[in-house]
Amino acid sequence: MSLRLWASITGAACLSSIWIGEAKAQEGQTLSEIVVSAERQKEADAFQSTTLLTGDALQRTTSASIADLLATQPGVAASTFAPGASRPNIRGLDDYRVRIQENGIGSQDASDFSQDHQVPVDPLSADKIEVIRGPATLRYGNQAIGGVVNASNNRIPENLVPDNFSARIKGGGSSVDSSIDGAASIDASGNNVAIHVDAFGRSAGDYRIPGGGVQANTRLRSEGQSVGGSYIFDGGYIGTAIQHITSLYHIPGIAESAARTRIDLEQTKVTSKGEWRAPTDGIAAIRYTFGVSDYKHGELGIGSNGVDGLQNTITNKEIEGRFELDHAAVATPLGALTGSWGVQASNRKLGTAGLLGGLLAPTNTDTVAGFVFEQLQLSDTLKFQAAGRIESLSVSGMAPIFPSNFLPPPDTFSETAATRDFTPKSFSFGLLKSLPWDMVANLSVQRAQRAPAAPELYSRGSDGASGTFVIGNPDLKIETAESVEVGLKRSSGQLRFEASLYYTRYLDFIFKQVTGNFCTDTFASCGATGPLLQVAYGQRDANFRGAELMAQLDVTPLSDGMLGIDTQFDVVRATFADGSNVPRIAPMRVGGGVWWRSAEWYARLGVLHAFTQNDIALNETSTAGYNLLKAEVSYTHTFAKVDGGLRDITFGVTGDNLLDEQVRNHISFKKAEVLQPGRGVRLFTSMRF
C-alpha cells in the first residue's frame, strides 16, 4: 500500500483529517499497570521495575520512534539522533546493553550498531510498550543487561475475537513537522481460526525549531504491513505472522544536510509463537517464540566525487527462538514453589560494505542459552524469587590489527580471521513483601554478565553518524554488572506511586575511549586533524547509581470526574573507578502536572524540567537545562452496541513544547548541531468497530 493511498484512506475515514486516539478515560485511573506480559505475572508478583504505556498514551504522542515516545518516562531517555532514528537509553545505558523486541522477539536490526540506524518497530503498530528493568531481563539475553523495551500487538492472535470481528482505525497529524500518520487493523475469527491484518504509514517534513527556522534534513517517510493467523484450541494456540516495513529518513547535521544524507531501510520478518496450558501433572504451560528476518539499509548522499548515490550498505540477517516450560506448583516445607525453565538460541550475521571501505567486515554471532526463574511463597505477604542464566556465544569476524599509537604508518591496518568464545553467567535474587496500606516493597540483587558484541570486537572504520573513526578491540573481556535495587510501590487507592533506588558496579565496563587522534574516512588519513574523532574500544570499572519516582494523587471529585495531580523524578550518576564521569549521561529531571478525567473527557497540563548537565566526560560539553510544557485534552464517545457497527470514537489535541524552548539532548551525538522540535500541536482521532 502506497503512503499516498494510505493517507487518502485514513483521511476519509477520519472525518476530514481530524486525528485518531484511543483514550478510554476512567475515573480514578491508577498508575500505569506494572506487569510483564511475557512473565504472565500479576502486579503483586512483579519483582522488577516496569513501565507500561497503552492505547491512549501511545495515541497522543507525536513521536515517530519508540525511544522518543518513552523519553519522558522516569529512568528513560532517547538518543534523538534523527526523527527516524532514535534508540532508548535506560538508566544511562544504551546500544548493546538495551534490547528492543516485538512480541518477545528481538527487533533484529542494526540500531545497536550505530546511532543513525532506525529501530523498525513503529509506535503506530503497537498496542502496548513495556520497559523492563531488573531480574526479568535475564530471560532475554546478555545484551539486555541494561533493560528491555518490548512492543506488543495482536499480529499473532492468542484468542478468538469477540463477536468474530473487530477493527480499528487511527491516525494523527502534527503542526511542528506537517506530519500525517495513520494505521488500521482488522481482527476476525471463526471455526477456531483467528486472523489479523494491519497497515500503517507516516510522512513528515523538516520539523520547526524555536526562533522560526527549521531543522534541515529531518524528513521521513515510512510504511508497513502485516498479516498473521492462529489456530485456537482448548488450552492454547499456535500462530504465525509475516511483516514488512520500509523507511526513508534523513539525518540532520551540518555536513549531513550539505550531503543530503539519508537512509533507505527495508526489513521483512516472519514470526511464530504458541502456548499450551497443559492439563498435565507437573506442567502448567509450554510456550515458544520464533523469529527470522532479513534487514538491509542503504546510506545515501553526495559523496566525495560530488555524485548523489549509495555510499554504504548494512545488512543484518537474524534468527532467534525461545522455548519455555512453566512447572506446576510444588509443595515444599517453606511454601509453594512455582517457576519457568527455558532455552534460547540465535544467529546473527551483520556487516557493512560500500565506498567508504566499511566500518565492519561480515561477522557471525551464534548464541545458545538456558535460563530458570523460580518463586517461593514463603508466607501470605512474603515471596522469594531466584533467577539464573548461562549463555554460550561464539563471535566470528575479521580482527583488525593497528599500530600501538593508532596512527600510520603503515597506511593500512591488517586483519586476521578470528573467533571469540564467551560464557556469560548471570543470576539474581529478590524479596517481595506486602505492607499495610496496600504497599509492596521489593529488594533485588543481581550479578549479570555481558559478552562483547561483534562491532565492539571487530570495528575498523569511519562512522559518520557519531563523528568518529571506530577501532574495535578483539581482546575485550566479559563485562560484569553487580546491582542492588530497593523499591516501594502502591498501585491502588487515592495516592498511587512507585519509587526505586539502585546501585550498579560494572567490572570491565566496555566503552569508546578517545585516542587523541583525528581521521577522515580511511586509516591512512588519521593524524592531528580531521573531521572524525578517533575512538578505540577499551574497558574500565564504573559505578552507576540513581533513583526514580512517579506518583499520582486523586485530589477531589469535580463535576462528574476526578481532579488530580502527578509528579515524577529521575536521576542517574555514573563515574569510572577513578572518579571521572562516564560520557553521555542524561541530566536529572523533575516534573508534574494537574489532570481531570471523567467517563468521556481527559485533560492534563504538565511540565518536565531537565537540569543543566555539568557532570561531563573528556571532550564533552555541558548542556543547558530546559522546561517542556505539555497540554492535552481528549473526548471519547461510546455508542450503543450494534453488531459490526462503531463502538467508540475519540477526538483529541496535544500541545508539545508549548514554551518553544531550545532543547538540546545531552546524550545525543548531534546536540551541538541539532535542536529538538519547537512548539507543536497534534490533532488525533480513533474509531473502533
C-alpha positions as CSV (number, residue, x, y, z in Angstrom):
1,M,0.0,0.0,0.0
2,S,1.5,3.3,-1.0
3,L,1.7,6.1,1.5
4,R,-0.4,8.4,-0.7
5,L,-3.2,5.8,-0.9
6,W,-2.9,5.1,2.8
7,A,-3.2,8.8,3.6
8,S,-6.2,9.1,1.4
9,I,-8.0,6.2,3.1
10,T,-7.1,7.4,6.5
11,G,-8.2,11.0,5.8
12,A,-11.6,9.9,4.5
13,A,-12.1,7.6,7.5
14,C,-11.0,10.2,10.0
15,L,-13.5,12.8,9.2
16,S,-11.5,15.2,7.1
17,S,-8.2,14.6,8.9
18,I,-9.3,15.1,12.5
19,W,-6.9,12.8,14.1
20,I,-7.1,9.4,15.9
21,G,-6.6,8.4,19.5
22,E,-7.9,5.7,21.8
23,A,-8.4,7.0,25.3
24,K,-11.0,5.4,27.4
25,A,-10.9,7.8,30.3
26,Q,-11.8,6.3,33.6
27,E,-12.5,7.9,36.9
28,G,-9.9,7.0,39.5
29,Q,-7.4,5.6,37.0
30,T,-4.4,4.0,38.6
31,L,-0.8,4.3,37.7
32,S,0.3,2.5,34.6
33,E,-0.2,-1.2,35.3
34,I,3.0,-2.8,36.5
35,V,3.1,-6.1,34.6
36,V,5.3,-8.1,32.3
37,S,3.2,-9.9,29.8
38,A,5.8,-12.5,28.9
39,E,6.1,-13.4,32.6
40,R,2.3,-13.7,32.9
41,Q,2.6,-12.3,36.4
42,K,0.0,-10.2,38.3
43,E,1.1,-6.8,39.5
44,A,1.8,-8.0,43.1
45,D,4.2,-10.7,41.7
46,A,6.4,-8.2,39.8
47,F,9.9,-8.0,41.3
48,Q,11.3,-5.7,38.6
49,S,10.7,-2.1,37.9
50,T,8.5,-1.8,34.8
51,T,6.9,1.0,32.8
52,L,3.9,0.3,30.7
53,L,2.2,2.5,28.1
54,T,-1.0,1.5,26.4
55,G,-3.6,2.8,23.9
56,D,-4.3,6.4,25.0
57,A,-0.7,7.3,25.9
58,L,0.5,5.8,22.6
59,Q,-2.0,7.7,20.6
60,R,-1.4,11.2,22.0
61,T,2.3,11.2,21.2
62,T,3.9,12.9,18.2
63,S,6.8,10.5,18.3
64,A,7.9,8.5,15.2
65,S,10.0,6.2,17.3
66,I,9.6,4.1,20.4
67,A,12.6,5.8,22.1
68,D,11.1,9.3,21.6
69,L,7.8,8.0,22.9
70,L,9.4,6.8,26.1
71,A,11.9,9.7,26.6
72,T,9.9,11.5,29.2
73,Q,9.3,8.4,31.4
74,P,11.4,8.1,34.6
75,G,14.7,6.4,34.0
76,V,14.4,6.5,30.2
77,A,16.0,8.9,27.7
78,A,16.4,8.7,23.9
79,S,19.3,9.2,21.6
80,T,17.2,11.5,19.3
81,F,19.8,11.3,16.5
82,A,17.1,11.9,13.9
83,P,13.3,11.8,13.9
84,G,13.6,8.4,12.1
85,A,16.5,7.1,14.2
86,S,16.3,7.2,18.0
87,R,17.1,4.5,20.5
88,P,16.1,4.1,24.2
89,N,18.7,4.9,26.9
90,I,17.7,3.2,30.2
91,R,19.4,4.4,33.4
92,G,22.4,5.7,31.4
93,L,22.8,2.6,29.2
94,D,22.1,2.1,25.5
95,D,23.1,0.3,22.4
96,Y,24.4,-3.2,23.2
97,R,23.0,-3.1,26.7
98,V,19.4,-2.4,25.9
99,R,17.4,-5.0,24.0
100,I,14.4,-3.9,21.8
101,Q,11.9,-6.5,20.9
102,E,8.4,-7.0,19.5
103,N,6.2,-9.7,20.9
104,G,9.2,-11.2,22.7
105,I,11.4,-11.5,19.6
106,G,14.3,-9.1,19.1
107,S,13.9,-6.2,16.6
108,Q,16.6,-7.8,14.6
109,D,18.0,-4.6,13.1
110,A,21.3,-2.6,13.2
111,S,20.1,0.1,15.6
112,D,22.5,-1.1,18.3
113,F,25.4,-0.8,15.8
114,S,25.3,3.0,15.2
115,Q,23.2,5.9,16.4
116,D,21.9,6.8,12.9
117,H,20.2,3.4,12.4
118,Q,16.4,3.1,12.9
119,V,14.5,0.7,15.1
120,P,12.0,-0.9,12.6
121,V,9.2,-1.1,15.2
122,D,6.8,1.8,14.8
123,P,4.6,3.0,17.7
124,L,1.7,3.0,15.2
125,S,1.8,-0.8,15.2
126,A,2.0,-1.2,19.0
127,D,-0.9,-1.9,21.4
128,K,1.4,-1.8,24.4
129,I,5.0,-0.9,25.1
130,E,6.8,-2.1,28.2
131,V,10.2,-1.0,29.7
132,I,11.5,-3.9,31.8
133,R,14.4,-3.4,34.2
134,G,15.9,-5.8,36.8
135,P,15.9,-9.6,37.1
136,A,13.2,-10.2,34.4
137,T,15.8,-9.1,31.8
138,L,17.7,-12.4,32.3
139,R,15.0,-14.1,30.3
140,Y,16.1,-12.3,27.1
141,G,19.9,-12.5,26.9
142,N,23.1,-10.9,27.9
143,Q,22.5,-8.0,25.6
144,A,19.6,-7.0,27.8
145,I,21.9,-6.2,30.8
146,G,20.6,-2.6,30.9
147,G,16.9,-3.3,30.2
148,V,14.3,-4.5,27.7
149,V,11.8,-2.5,25.6
150,N,9.0,-4.7,24.5
151,A,6.3,-3.7,22.0
152,S,3.3,-5.9,21.9
153,N,0.5,-6.2,19.3
154,N,-2.0,-8.8,18.1
155,R,-0.2,-9.8,14.9
156,I,-0.3,-13.4,16.2
157,P,-3.7,-13.7,17.8
158,E,-3.9,-15.5,21.1
159,N,-7.7,-15.7,21.4
160,L,-10.8,-15.8,19.3
161,V,-12.3,-12.4,18.6
162,P,-15.5,-11.4,20.5
163,D,-18.4,-11.3,18.0
164,N,-16.0,-12.7,15.4
165,F,-14.9,-9.3,14.1
166,S,-13.3,-6.1,15.3
167,A,-11.5,-3.3,13.5
168,R,-9.7,-0.1,14.4
169,I,-8.6,3.0,12.5
170,K,-6.4,5.6,14.0
171,G,-4.2,8.5,12.8
172,G,-2.9,11.9,13.5
173,G,-1.2,15.0,12.3
174,S,1.2,17.5,13.8
175,S,2.0,21.1,13.1
176,V,5.6,21.1,14.0
177,D,6.6,18.9,11.1
178,S,3.5,19.0,8.9
179,S,3.2,15.3,9.5
180,I,0.4,12.9,8.8
181,D,0.2,9.3,10.1
182,G,-2.4,6.6,10.3
183,A,-2.9,2.9,11.0
184,A,-5.7,0.4,10.5
185,S,-6.2,-3.2,11.7
186,I,-8.8,-5.9,11.3
187,D,-9.2,-9.0,13.5
188,A,-11.6,-11.8,12.6
189,S,-12.2,-15.3,13.8
190,G,-14.3,-18.4,13.1
191,N,-14.0,-22.2,13.4
192,N,-11.1,-21.9,15.9
193,V,-9.1,-19.8,13.4
194,A,-8.2,-16.1,14.2
195,I,-6.6,-13.7,11.6
196,H,-5.1,-10.3,11.9
197,V,-4.3,-7.7,9.2
198,D,-2.8,-4.3,9.8
199,A,-1.1,-1.5,7.9
200,F,0.4,1.8,8.9
201,G,2.1,4.8,7.3
202,R,3.6,8.1,8.3
203,S,5.1,11.1,6.4
204,A,6.8,14.2,7.9
205,G,8.7,17.2,6.7
206,D,11.6,19.0,8.3
207,Y,10.5,20.0,11.7
208,R,10.3,23.5,13.0
209,I,12.7,24.8,15.8
210,P,12.4,27.7,18.2
211,G,13.2,31.0,16.5
212,G,11.1,30.4,13.4
213,G,13.5,28.2,11.4
214,V,13.5,24.5,10.6
215,Q,16.0,21.7,11.4
216,A,17.3,20.9,7.9
217,N,17.3,17.3,6.7
218,T,14.8,15.8,9.2
219,R,12.2,14.5,6.8
220,L,11.0,10.9,6.9
221,R,8.5,8.5,5.3
222,S,7.7,5.0,6.4
223,E,5.1,2.4,6.0
224,G,4.5,-1.2,7.0
225,Q,2.1,-4.1,6.6
226,S,1.5,-7.4,8.4
227,V,-0.8,-10.4,8.2
228,G,-1.0,-13.2,10.7
229,G,-3.2,-16.0,11.9
230,S,-3.6,-18.6,14.7
231,Y,-5.3,-21.8,15.4
232,I,-7.0,-21.5,18.8
233,F,-7.7,-24.7,20.8
234,D,-8.7,-25.6,24.3
235,G,-5.8,-24.5,26.5
236,G,-3.7,-22.7,23.9
237,Y,-2.9,-21.5,20.4
238,I,-0.3,-21.7,17.7
239,G,0.2,-19.0,15.1
240,T,2.5,-17.2,12.7
241,A,2.8,-13.7,11.0
242,I,4.8,-12.0,8.3
243,Q,5.5,-8.3,8.4
244,H,7.3,-5.9,6.2
245,I,8.5,-2.3,6.8
246,T,10.2,0.3,4.5
247,S,11.5,3.7,5.6
248,L,13.3,6.6,4.1
249,Y,14.6,9.1,6.6
250,H,17.1,11.9,6.6
251,I,20.0,12.6,9.0
252,P,20.4,16.2,10.4
253,G,23.7,17.9,11.0
254,I,25.8,20.4,9.2
255,A,27.8,18.0,7.0
256,E,24.8,15.6,6.6
257,S,22.5,18.4,5.4
258,A,25.0,19.5,2.9
259,A,25.4,16.0,1.6
260,R,21.7,15.2,1.8
261,T,22.5,12.2,3.9
262,R,19.6,9.8,4.2
263,I,18.9,6.1,4.9
264,D,16.7,3.8,2.9
265,L,15.7,0.8,5.1
266,E,13.8,-2.4,4.4
267,Q,13.0,-5.4,6.6
268,T,10.9,-8.5,6.2
269,K,10.3,-10.6,9.3
270,V,8.5,-13.9,9.9
271,T,7.5,-14.7,13.5
272,S,5.7,-17.6,15.2
273,K,4.6,-18.3,18.7
274,G,2.3,-20.7,20.6
275,E,1.3,-21.8,24.0
276,W,-0.2,-24.9,25.5
277,R,-1.6,-24.6,29.1
278,A,-1.1,-28.2,29.8
279,P,-3.6,-30.2,31.9
280,T,-0.7,-32.5,32.9
281,D,0.7,-33.3,36.2
282,G,3.9,-31.3,36.8
283,I,3.5,-29.0,33.8
284,A,1.5,-25.8,33.9
285,A,2.2,-24.4,30.4
286,I,4.5,-24.7,27.5
287,R,5.3,-21.9,25.1
288,Y,7.6,-21.0,22.3
289,T,8.5,-17.9,20.2
290,F,10.4,-17.8,16.9
291,G,11.5,-15.1,14.5
292,V,13.6,-14.8,11.4
293,S,14.3,-11.6,9.4
294,D,16.2,-10.1,6.5
295,Y,17.2,-6.5,7.2
296,K,19.2,-4.1,5.0
297,H,19.6,-0.4,4.5
298,G,21.5,1.8,2.1
299,E,23.2,5.0,3.3
300,L,22.6,7.6,0.5
301,G,24.1,11.0,0.0
302,I,26.5,13.2,-2.0
303,G,29.9,11.5,-2.0
304,S,33.4,13.0,-2.3
305,N,33.0,12.7,-6.1
306,G,30.1,15.1,-6.0
307,V,27.6,12.3,-7.0
308,D,24.5,11.7,-5.0
309,G,24.1,8.0,-4.6
310,L,24.7,4.9,-2.5
311,Q,27.7,5.3,-0.1
312,N,27.3,2.3,2.2
313,T,25.2,-0.7,2.8
314,I,24.5,-2.5,6.1
315,T,22.9,-5.9,6.2
316,N,21.6,-8.0,9.2
317,K,20.2,-11.5,8.9
318,E,19.0,-12.9,12.1
319,I,17.1,-15.9,13.5
320,E,16.0,-16.4,17.1
321,G,14.0,-18.9,19.0
322,R,12.9,-19.5,22.6
323,F,11.2,-22.4,24.4
324,E,9.8,-22.2,27.9
325,L,8.1,-24.5,30.3
326,D,6.2,-23.5,33.4
327,H,6.1,-26.2,36.0
328,A,3.2,-26.8,38.3
329,A,3.3,-25.6,41.9
330,V,5.5,-27.8,44.1
331,A,4.8,-28.1,47.8
332,T,7.9,-27.5,49.9
333,P,8.5,-27.1,53.7
334,L,8.9,-23.4,53.1
335,G,5.9,-22.9,50.8
336,A,4.7,-23.4,47.3
337,L,7.3,-23.3,44.6
338,T,6.4,-22.1,41.0
339,G,8.7,-21.3,38.1
340,S,9.8,-21.4,34.5
341,W,12.6,-23.1,32.7
342,G,13.7,-22.3,29.1
343,V,16.3,-22.3,26.4
344,Q,17.1,-19.7,23.8
345,A,19.2,-19.8,20.6
346,S,20.0,-17.2,17.9
347,N,22.3,-16.5,15.0
348,R,23.2,-13.0,13.7
349,K,25.1,-12.1,10.5
350,L,26.0,-8.4,10.5
351,G,28.3,-6.5,8.2
352,T,28.9,-3.4,6.1
353,A,30.2,-2.6,2.6
354,G,30.5,0.5,0.5
355,L,32.6,3.3,-1.0
356,L,34.0,4.3,2.4
357,G,35.6,0.9,3.0
358,G,33.1,-0.5,5.5
359,L,33.0,0.0,9.3
360,L,32.6,-3.7,9.9
361,A,33.6,-6.7,7.8
362,P,30.9,-9.5,7.8
363,T,30.5,-11.0,11.3
364,N,28.7,-14.1,12.7
365,T,27.4,-14.5,16.2
366,D,25.9,-17.8,17.5
367,T,24.2,-17.9,20.9
368,V,22.7,-20.7,22.9
369,A,21.4,-20.1,26.5
370,G,19.4,-21.7,29.3
371,F,17.5,-19.9,32.0
372,V,15.4,-20.6,35.0
373,F,13.0,-18.5,37.2
374,E,11.7,-19.8,40.5
375,Q,9.4,-18.2,43.0
376,L,8.8,-19.4,46.6
377,Q,5.7,-18.3,48.5
378,L,7.2,-18.0,52.0
379,S,4.0,-16.6,53.5
380,D,0.9,-14.7,52.6
381,T,2.9,-11.5,52.5
382,L,6.4,-12.6,51.6
383,K,7.8,-14.0,48.4
384,F,11.3,-15.0,47.3
385,Q,12.5,-15.2,43.7
386,A,15.7,-16.6,42.2
387,A,16.7,-16.5,38.5
388,G,19.7,-17.7,36.6
389,R,21.0,-17.7,33.1
390,I,24.1,-19.3,31.4
391,E,24.9,-18.5,27.8
392,S,27.4,-19.7,25.2
393,L,28.4,-17.2,22.5
394,S,30.7,-17.6,19.5
395,V,31.6,-14.3,17.7
396,S,33.5,-14.6,14.4
397,G,34.8,-11.8,12.2
398,M,38.0,-10.1,10.9
399,A,40.0,-8.8,13.8
400,P,41.8,-5.5,13.0
401,I,45.5,-5.0,13.9
402,F,46.5,-1.4,14.3
403,P,49.8,0.2,15.4
404,S,50.0,0.7,19.1
405,N,49.5,4.5,18.7
406,F,46.6,4.0,16.3
407,L,48.5,6.1,13.6
408,P,50.1,5.3,10.3
409,P,52.5,4.2,9.0
410,P,51.6,1.8,7.7
411,D,48.7,3.4,5.8
412,T,46.6,0.3,6.1
413,F,45.8,-1.9,9.0
414,S,46.0,-5.7,8.8
415,E,43.2,-8.1,9.6
416,T,43.0,-11.7,10.5
417,A,40.1,-14.1,10.9
418,A,39.2,-14.5,14.5
419,T,36.6,-16.3,16.7
420,R,36.0,-15.3,20.3
421,D,34.0,-17.7,22.6
422,F,32.3,-16.4,25.7
423,T,30.2,-18.0,28.5
424,P,28.5,-15.2,30.5
425,K,26.7,-16.3,33.6
426,S,24.0,-14.3,35.4
427,F,21.9,-14.7,38.5
428,S,19.5,-12.7,40.7
429,F,17.6,-12.9,43.9
430,G,14.6,-10.9,45.1
431,L,12.2,-10.5,48.0
432,L,8.7,-9.1,47.7
433,K,6.9,-8.0,50.9
434,S,3.3,-6.9,51.1
435,L,2.9,-4.0,53.6
436,P,0.0,-2.2,55.2
437,W,-1.9,0.5,53.2
438,D,-1.7,-1.7,50.0
439,M,2.0,-1.1,49.6
440,V,4.6,-3.5,48.3
441,A,8.3,-3.4,49.0
442,N,10.9,-5.2,46.9
443,L,14.6,-5.9,47.1
444,S,16.6,-7.4,44.3
445,V,20.3,-8.3,44.0
446,Q,21.7,-9.2,40.6
447,R,25.0,-10.2,39.0
448,A,24.7,-10.1,35.3
449,Q,27.4,-10.6,32.6
450,R,27.6,-9.4,29.0
451,A,29.8,-10.7,26.2
452,P,31.3,-8.1,23.8
453,A,29.2,-7.6,20.6
454,A,30.8,-8.1,17.2
455,P,31.2,-4.4,16.4
456,E,32.9,-3.8,19.8
457,L,35.4,-6.5,18.9
458,Y,35.9,-6.0,15.1
459,S,35.0,-2.4,14.0
460,R,37.7,-0.7,11.9
461,G,36.4,2.4,10.0
462,S,34.5,5.6,9.9
463,D,31.1,6.1,11.5
464,G,29.9,9.5,10.2
465,A,26.8,9.2,12.3
466,S,28.7,9.6,15.6
467,G,31.5,11.7,14.0
468,T,34.1,9.0,14.9
469,F,36.6,6.6,13.4
470,V,36.0,3.5,15.4
471,I,38.6,0.9,16.3
472,G,37.4,-2.4,17.8
473,N,39.3,-4.4,20.4
474,P,39.4,-8.1,19.7
475,D,40.8,-8.7,23.2
476,L,37.8,-7.4,25.1
477,K,36.7,-9.5,28.1
478,I,33.2,-10.2,29.5
479,E,31.6,-7.2,31.2
480,T,30.0,-7.8,34.7
481,A,27.3,-5.8,36.4
482,E,26.7,-6.2,40.2
483,S,23.4,-4.5,41.1
484,V,21.2,-3.9,44.1
485,E,17.8,-2.2,43.9
486,V,15.1,-1.4,46.5
487,G,11.6,-0.3,45.7
488,L,8.3,0.7,47.2
489,K,5.0,0.9,45.3
490,R,1.3,1.4,45.7
491,S,-1.0,0.9,42.7
492,S,-4.4,1.5,44.1
493,G,-6.2,3.9,46.3
494,Q,-6.2,7.7,46.4
495,L,-2.4,8.0,46.3
496,R,-0.5,5.7,43.9
497,F,3.2,5.7,43.5
498,E,6.3,3.8,42.6
499,A,9.8,4.6,43.8
500,S,13.2,2.9,43.4
501,L,16.8,3.3,44.3
502,Y,19.6,1.3,42.6
503,Y,23.3,0.9,42.5
504,T,25.4,-1.0,39.9
505,R,29.1,-1.7,39.9
506,Y,30.5,-2.6,36.5
507,L,33.6,-4.6,36.2
508,D,35.4,-4.2,32.8
509,F,32.8,-1.8,31.6
510,I,33.2,-1.6,27.8
511,F,33.2,1.9,26.3
512,K,34.7,4.0,23.5
513,Q,37.8,5.8,24.7
514,V,39.3,8.8,22.9
515,T,42.8,8.2,21.5
516,G,43.5,11.9,20.8
517,N,43.8,11.3,17.0
518,F,41.6,12.5,14.2
519,C,40.7,10.9,10.8
520,T,38.7,11.4,7.7
521,D,37.3,8.2,6.0
522,T,40.3,6.0,5.9
523,F,43.0,5.0,8.4
524,A,45.7,6.5,6.2
525,S,44.2,9.9,6.9
526,C,44.4,9.6,10.7
527,G,46.6,12.2,12.4
528,A,46.4,15.5,14.2
529,T,43.5,16.9,12.2
530,G,40.3,15.6,10.6
531,P,36.5,15.8,10.9
532,L,36.3,12.4,12.7
533,L,37.4,11.8,16.3
534,Q,39.3,8.6,16.6
535,V,38.0,6.2,19.3
536,A,39.0,2.8,20.4
537,Y,37.1,0.3,22.5
538,G,38.5,-0.3,25.9
539,Q,37.4,-1.4,29.4
540,R,37.3,0.3,32.8
541,D,35.4,-0.3,36.1
542,A,32.5,2.0,36.6
543,N,29.7,2.8,39.1
544,F,26.1,3.7,38.3
545,R,23.6,4.9,40.9
546,G,20.2,6.5,40.6
547,A,16.7,7.0,41.7
548,E,13.2,7.1,40.1
549,L,9.8,8.2,41.3
550,M,6.4,8.6,39.8
551,A,3.2,9.3,41.7
552,Q,-0.5,10.2,41.2
553,L,-3.0,11.7,43.7
554,D,-6.7,12.0,43.4
555,V,-7.4,15.4,44.9
556,T,-11.1,15.8,44.8
557,P,-14.2,14.9,42.7
558,L,-15.1,17.7,40.3
559,S,-18.2,17.8,38.3
560,D,-18.7,14.2,37.0
561,G,-15.0,13.4,37.1
562,M,-11.9,13.4,39.3
563,L,-9.3,16.2,39.7
564,G,-5.8,15.0,40.4
565,I,-2.1,15.8,40.3
566,D,1.0,13.7,39.4
567,T,4.8,14.0,39.7
568,Q,7.9,12.3,38.6
569,F,11.7,12.4,39.2
570,D,14.7,10.6,38.0
571,V,18.5,10.9,38.3
572,V,21.5,8.7,37.3
573,R,25.1,9.4,38.3
574,A,27.8,7.4,36.5
575,T,31.5,7.5,37.2
576,F,34.6,5.4,36.4
577,A,36.6,4.0,39.2
578,D,38.9,6.9,39.3
579,G,36.0,9.3,39.8
580,S,35.9,10.7,36.2
581,N,32.5,10.9,34.5
582,V,31.0,8.3,32.1
583,P,30.1,10.2,28.9
584,R,26.6,11.0,27.6
585,I,24.6,10.5,30.8
586,A,21.1,12.1,30.9
587,P,20.5,15.0,33.3
588,M,18.4,14.9,36.4
589,R,14.7,15.6,35.7
590,V,11.7,16.5,37.8
591,G,8.1,17.2,36.6
592,G,4.5,17.2,37.5
593,G,1.0,18.1,36.3
594,V,-2.6,18.5,37.0
595,W,-5.3,16.4,35.3
596,W,-9.0,15.9,35.2
597,R,-10.8,12.8,33.9
598,S,-14.3,11.6,33.6
599,A,-16.0,8.8,31.7
600,E,-15.7,10.8,28.5
601,W,-13.1,13.5,29.0
602,Y,-9.4,13.6,29.8
603,A,-7.3,16.7,30.2
604,R,-3.8,17.3,31.6
605,L,-1.4,20.2,31.9
606,G,2.2,19.3,32.9
607,V,5.8,20.4,32.8
608,L,9.1,18.4,32.8
609,H,12.2,20.2,33.9
610,A,15.7,18.9,32.9
611,F,18.5,20.3,34.9
612,T,21.8,21.6,33.4
613,Q,24.2,18.6,32.9
614,N,27.6,19.6,34.2
615,D,28.9,16.1,35.1
616,I,30.7,15.7,31.8
617,A,33.5,13.4,30.5
618,L,36.6,14.2,28.4
619,N,35.7,16.1,25.2
620,E,32.1,16.6,26.3
621,T,30.5,20.0,26.9
622,S,27.8,20.9,29.4
623,T,24.2,21.1,28.3
624,A,21.7,23.7,29.4
625,G,18.5,22.7,31.2
626,Y,15.1,23.2,29.8
627,N,11.3,23.1,30.5
628,L,8.9,21.0,28.4
629,L,5.3,22.2,28.9
630,K,2.7,19.9,27.5
631,A,-1.1,20.1,27.4
632,E,-3.6,17.6,26.2
633,V,-7.4,17.0,26.0
634,S,-9.5,14.3,24.5
635,Y,-13.1,13.2,24.3
636,T,-14.4,9.7,23.9
637,H,-18.0,8.8,22.9
638,T,-19.2,5.2,23.3
639,F,-22.0,4.1,21.1
640,A,-24.8,1.6,21.8
641,K,-23.7,-1.9,20.8
642,V,-24.6,-2.8,17.2
643,D,-23.1,-5.8,15.5
644,G,-20.4,-4.7,13.2
645,G,-21.1,-1.1,14.0
646,L,-19.0,1.7,15.5
647,R,-18.2,1.0,19.2
648,D,-16.5,4.3,20.1
649,I,-14.7,7.3,18.7
650,T,-12.1,9.6,20.2
651,F,-11.0,13.1,19.3
652,G,-8.2,14.9,20.9
653,V,-5.5,17.6,20.7
654,T,-2.0,17.6,22.3
655,G,0.4,20.6,22.5
656,D,4.2,19.8,23.0
657,N,7.0,22.2,24.0
658,L,4.4,25.0,24.4
659,L,7.1,27.4,25.7
660,D,9.0,26.9,22.5
661,E,12.2,26.3,24.4
662,Q,15.5,25.5,22.8
663,V,16.1,21.9,23.8
664,R,19.4,20.1,23.3
665,N,19.7,16.5,24.3
666,H,22.9,15.8,26.3
667,I,23.2,12.2,25.3
668,S,22.8,12.9,21.5
669,F,26.0,12.9,19.4
670,K,24.4,15.7,17.5
671,K,23.4,18.0,20.3
672,A,25.7,20.9,19.2
673,E,24.2,20.9,15.7
674,V,20.7,19.7,16.2
675,L,17.9,21.3,18.2
676,Q,14.9,19.3,19.2
677,P,11.4,20.3,17.8
678,G,9.8,23.5,18.9
679,R,6.2,24.2,19.7
680,G,3.8,21.9,18.0
681,V,0.2,20.8,18.1
682,R,-1.1,17.4,17.3
683,L,-4.7,16.5,16.4
684,F,-5.8,12.9,16.6
685,T,-8.8,10.6,16.4
686,S,-9.6,6.9,16.6
687,M,-12.5,4.6,15.8
688,R,-13.2,1.1,16.9
689,F,-15.7,-1.2,15.3
